[in-house]
Amino acid sequence: MKKIELDKLISYELKIGVIISAVIVLVGLFLAFTTNGSDISINIITVGVFVLFATPVIRVIMSVFLFAVERNALYTIITIIVLINLLFAIFVAPSLI
């Protein structure tokens, strides 16, 4: 794939991730108002927030592959370090607080 195609793919991933997250949260909010805040509506909203959190993580993973395909070792390593830091901040750091 060409660099431009991969850049567009990453751009689409960010847009689609935000749109999907917004739709899921709106469905959850609609259910919360129509069912007086049932547990299912709260769970749906939570899924929407997790999709929103996952969007930049997926973007960084895609960037690792983009730089690896371009055989750019420096940026591949830097992006892997960013990914490790991001995953640490999401999964490990909250338990340390």
C-alpha angles and dihedrals in degrees: 000000000000121000092246092054092051091047089053090047091054090047091051091048091056093047094045092046092053093045093049091047092050092049092050092048091047091051089050092049091048090052091046091057095042097044099037095253101310120187092252092059091051090049091051091051089049090053089052091053091049090052088052090051091048094053098077091040090056089047091055091047090051089049090054089056092044092055092042091053089050088050090234100151097181095054092040090057093044091050091049088053089050089050092051091049092048093050090046091052092049101042110020109028096060090059090053094059 
